[in-house]
């Protein structure tokens, strides 16, 4: 049975989460295009702007990036960034993913009138 390398060292992961929250870091994927991260919401699909930690270089590809193990990739502070839940889901395990921010609805421009009718 394999364990998730992200949580193999739970204390370190909790410290990373606390550090990002204290920094009030913006989403490293959409660069804040969707607004601020909701740090106090549960991280799940019901809260798409909630906080998750994203591995810039995916843990699943740890060998490709020269890490000694998946656990090492998950623990490397320079490989981590704060992200919205929805941005992280769209990115998946892609590398150099761009164009992550979905189109935000545009405000409907009020129609101009040519006078009182």
WOHU-V488801 format. One record per residue. N is the residue number from 1. BURIAL is I if it has 24 or more other C-alpha atoms within 12 Angstrom, else O. D_LAST is the distance of its C-alpha to the last C-alpha in Angstrom with 2 decimals. Layout:
N|BURIAL|D_LAST, N|BURIAL|D_LAST
//
This chain:
1|O|73.99, 2|O|71.90, 3|O|69.96, 4|O|66.61, 5|O|67.49, 6|I|64.38, 7|O|65.84, 8|O|69.53, 9|O|69.39, 10|O|66.93, 11|O|67.64, 12|O|66.79, 13|I|63.57, 14|O|62.57, 15|O|63.32, 16|I|61.15, 17|I|58.25, 18|O|58.72, 19|O|58.88, 20|I|55.59, 21|I|53.91, 22|O|55.39, 23|O|54.14, 24|O|50.62, 25|I|50.89, 26|I|47.82, 27|I|47.91, 28|I|50.32, 29|I|48.84, 30|I|45.08, 31|O|45.75, 32|O|43.15, 33|O|40.25, 34|I|39.67, 35|O|40.02, 36|I|43.01, 37|I|45.73, 38|I|45.78, 39|I|49.45, 40|O|49.75, 41|O|48.50, 42|O|50.94, 43|O|51.32, 44|O|50.20, 45|O|47.56, 46|O|45.67, 47|O|45.16, 48|I|44.33, 49|I|44.01, 50|I|47.34, 51|I|50.35, 52|I|53.08, 53|I|55.70, 54|I|55.51, 55|I|58.62, 56|I|57.71, 57|I|60.71, 58|I|60.81, 59|I|63.73, 60|I|64.28, 61|O|65.17, 62|I|67.44, 63|O|70.29, 64|O|68.10, 65|O|67.38, 66|O|70.97, 67|O|70.82, 68|O|74.03, 69|O|72.24, 70|I|68.90, 71|I|69.47, 72|I|69.85, 73|I|66.54, 74|I|64.79, 75|I|66.39, 76|I|65.84, 77|O|63.40, 78|O|62.54, 79|I|61.46, 80|I|58.95, 81|I|55.33, 82|I|52.75, 83|I|50.13, 84|I|47.34, 85|I|48.61, 86|I|46.11, 87|I|46.97, 88|I|50.66, 89|I|50.29, 90|O|48.60, 91|I|51.24, 92|O|54.16, 93|O|57.43, 94|O|56.05, 95|O|57.14, 96|O|54.88, 97|O|51.82, 98|O|48.68, 99|O|45.04, 100|I|45.34, 101|I|41.92, 102|O|39.68, 103|O|36.18, 104|O|34.09, 105|O|30.63, 106|O|28.12, 107|O|25.15, 108|O|22.00, 109|O|19.98, 110|O|16.49, 111|O|14.00, 112|O|12.58, 113|O|9.03, 114|O|8.70, 115|O|6.37, 116|O|3.76, 117|O|0.00
//
